[in-house]
Amino acid sequence: MGVWRQIAEYLYIKKKDPNREDTTWIKYMHGINRISILLFLFAIIVMMVRLAKSC
């Protein structure tokens, strides 16, 4: 599976593959990955705003 497809699934942009096995631990891992991606995007936005204010 491609990286971009996996990110799209984490952010609910693309539907999950119905044939893929889904266990509790995988759900936890995907939830943590989803949180980390969103925090990363938030940090990038904050850094861009701070950079724009200083210029």
C-alpha positions as CSV (number, residue, x, y, z in Angstrom):
1,M,0.0,0.0,0.0
2,G,1.3,3.4,-0.9
3,V,2.2,6.1,1.7
4,W,-0.2,8.7,0.3
5,R,-3.1,6.2,0.3
6,Q,-2.4,5.3,4.0
7,I,-2.3,9.0,4.9
8,A,-5.5,9.6,3.1
9,E,-7.1,6.7,5.0
10,Y,-5.8,8.1,8.4
11,L,-7.4,11.5,7.6
12,Y,-10.7,9.9,6.4
13,I,-10.2,11.2,2.9
14,K,-10.2,7.8,1.3
15,K,-12.2,4.7,2.4
16,K,-10.4,1.8,4.0
17,D,-9.8,-1.5,2.1
18,P,-12.7,-3.8,3.2
19,N,-10.6,-6.9,2.7
20,R,-7.8,-5.8,5.0
21,E,-7.6,-7.4,8.5
22,D,-8.4,-5.0,11.3
23,T,-7.5,-5.9,14.8
24,T,-7.7,-3.8,18.0
25,W,-3.9,-3.1,18.1
26,I,-4.0,-1.9,14.5
27,K,-6.8,0.5,15.3
28,Y,-4.8,1.9,18.2
29,M,-1.7,2.3,16.0
30,H,-3.8,4.1,13.3
31,G,-5.3,6.3,15.9
32,I,-1.9,7.3,17.2
33,N,-0.6,7.9,13.7
34,R,-3.7,10.1,12.9
35,I,-3.0,12.2,16.0
36,S,0.7,12.6,15.1
37,I,-0.1,13.6,11.5
38,L,-2.6,16.2,12.7
39,L,-0.1,17.6,15.3
40,F,2.6,17.8,12.7
41,L,0.3,19.8,10.3
42,F,-0.7,22.1,13.2
43,A,2.9,22.7,14.0
44,I,3.8,23.5,10.4
45,I,0.9,26.0,10.3
46,V,2.0,27.7,13.5
47,M,5.6,28.0,12.2
48,M,4.3,29.5,9.0
49,V,2.2,32.1,10.9
50,R,5.1,33.0,13.2
51,L,7.4,33.4,10.1
52,A,4.9,35.6,8.4
53,K,4.6,37.8,11.5
54,S,8.3,38.3,11.8
55,C,8.8,39.4,8.2
